[in-house]
Amino acid sequence: MFENKNMCAWMEDAVRHIMENDTDGIAIVAQSRDGELFTAYYNVGCCRKMEFASHIQVDAVHDVLEANGYIKEDDD
């Protein structure tokens, strides 16, 4: 059923972190190989969705800056 062992290990680690850190809001975003997007939320309203989206945008900007040599991985 679960053929992608790397993804399974990553998900196990992510779920463990969520459960160990008293999380009270979860957002999941995934994209299938054919481009379909899936989103699911637990205890996440409008404001939290905006906050979560902002964190993803910051991560993306950080990745671009790092890829272009403006910052190093250790500069976090």
C-alpha positions as CSV (number, residue, x, y, z in Angstrom):
1,M,0.0,0.0,0.0
2,F,2.7,2.5,0.9
3,E,5.5,2.1,-1.6
4,N,7.4,5.4,-1.0
5,K,9.5,4.4,2.1
6,N,11.2,7.9,2.3
7,M,7.8,9.6,2.4
8,C,6.5,7.2,5.0
9,A,9.6,7.8,7.2
10,W,9.2,11.6,6.8
11,M,5.4,11.4,7.7
12,E,6.2,9.2,10.7
13,D,8.7,11.8,11.9
14,A,6.3,14.7,11.2
15,V,3.4,13.0,13.1
16,R,5.6,12.2,16.0
17,H,6.7,15.8,16.3
18,I,3.0,16.9,16.1
19,M,1.9,14.5,18.8
20,E,4.9,15.2,21.1
21,N,4.5,19.0,21.0
22,D,0.9,19.4,22.2
23,T,-0.2,20.7,18.8
24,D,-3.7,22.1,18.6
25,G,-3.9,23.0,14.9
26,I,-2.8,21.1,11.8
27,A,-2.8,21.9,8.1
28,I,-1.8,19.4,5.5
29,V,-1.1,20.4,1.9
30,A,-0.2,17.8,-0.7
31,Q,0.1,17.6,-4.5
32,S,-0.4,14.4,-6.6
33,R,1.9,13.6,-9.5
34,D,-0.8,14.8,-11.9
35,G,-1.0,18.2,-10.2
36,E,-4.1,17.8,-8.0
37,L,-3.8,19.6,-4.7
38,F,-5.2,18.3,-1.4
39,T,-5.7,20.4,1.7
40,A,-7.0,19.3,5.1
41,Y,-7.3,21.2,8.3
42,Y,-7.8,20.3,12.0
43,N,-8.8,23.2,14.3
44,V,-7.6,25.8,11.8
45,G,-9.7,28.9,11.1
46,C,-9.2,31.7,8.7
47,C,-6.6,33.6,10.6
48,R,-4.5,30.5,11.3
49,K,-4.7,29.5,7.6
50,M,-3.2,33.0,6.8
51,E,-0.5,32.5,9.5
52,F,0.4,29.0,8.2
53,A,0.5,30.3,4.6
54,S,2.9,33.1,5.7
55,H,5.2,30.5,7.2
56,I,5.3,28.6,4.0
57,Q,6.1,31.8,2.0
58,V,8.9,32.6,4.4
59,D,10.3,29.1,3.9
60,A,10.1,29.5,0.1
61,V,11.9,32.9,0.2
62,H,14.6,31.4,2.5
63,D,15.1,28.5,0.0
64,V,15.5,31.0,-2.9
65,L,18.0,33.1,-1.0
66,E,20.0,30.0,0.0
67,A,19.9,28.6,-3.6
68,N,21.3,31.9,-4.9
69,G,24.1,32.1,-2.3
70,Y,22.7,35.1,-0.4
71,I,22.6,33.1,2.8
72,K,24.0,29.8,4.0
73,E,22.1,26.9,5.6
74,D,23.8,27.8,9.0
75,D,22.5,31.4,8.8
76,D,19.0,30.4,10.1
